[in-house]
Amino acid sequence: MNAPCLYECRVNHTRVSPKHHAFHYRVFMLAIDLDHFPKTRFLSRNRFDLFSLDDRDHILTDPAKNTRENLTTWLAEKGTQVPTEARITLVTFPRVLGYSFNPVSFYYIYSNSGELITAVAEVTNTFREMKIYAVAPDPNKKLSRVVAKNFYVSPFSNPNDTFHFRLGIPEEKWIVHIDNLTDGKPTLLSAIQGERRELTAARLAWYALKYPLLTLRIIFGIHLHALFLFLKKIPYFPKSTPVAAD
């Protein structure tokens, strides 16, 4: 994928243990090249607009640097060197009228020849805390990794569980799975299934109506279903739960 685009997505969450609870909702996400921000009405970078992307909402290890610089620095610290000519595609939720909440964003890093180097999942909780997970291609060139979560995401999941990431490549269709595992067994299955749409000012204006107050709706839905889980007496993990270090 070279040109910036949108993905119209269905997000599914299915809790399989200790009690069943499932819901889904529809959203859209932006897919852009970090070095070539699209010039489109209703979409801006680092300033107010109907929709916008802001470097402050993403990897911010050094506020003086932009998202690409911080990402490549973080990857280098983890042992992955990103060539200066590499292309990085970010798939993420935009700010809506300046309001931001990104439960998860994805980075796909490609060599100049188009070969996938690695991918990164950026997870943010409702406390605006963030954790980053690298998902390198396996020997079969699949983006799949089981990794210690070590992060407080939900009061109804142990922060010391593990994540199983399975990331598809954003092409005409795009799908990712992020499953929560407890003692190696799935307890919460999450998936995003998207279909590519052209990024135009007209479509952004239409999506403002089709998906009103996108980010507010997402965070409202998270809290609403947290209430349902509480009423179902799903085990609760307070924010003070000790979290293992990486």
ABEGO torsion letter per residue (X at the ends): XABBBBBBBBBBBBBAOABBBBBBBBBBBBBBBAABBBBBBGBBBGBBBABBBBAAABBBABAABBAAAAAAAAAAAAGBBBBAABBBBBBBBBBBGGBBBBABBBBBBBBAAGBBABBBBBBBBAAGBBBBBBBBBBAAGBBBBBBBAGBBABAABBAABBBBBBBBBBBABBBBBBBBBBGGBBABBBBBBBBBBBBBAAAAAAAAAABBGAAAAAAAAAAAAAAAAAAAGBBBBBAABBBBBX
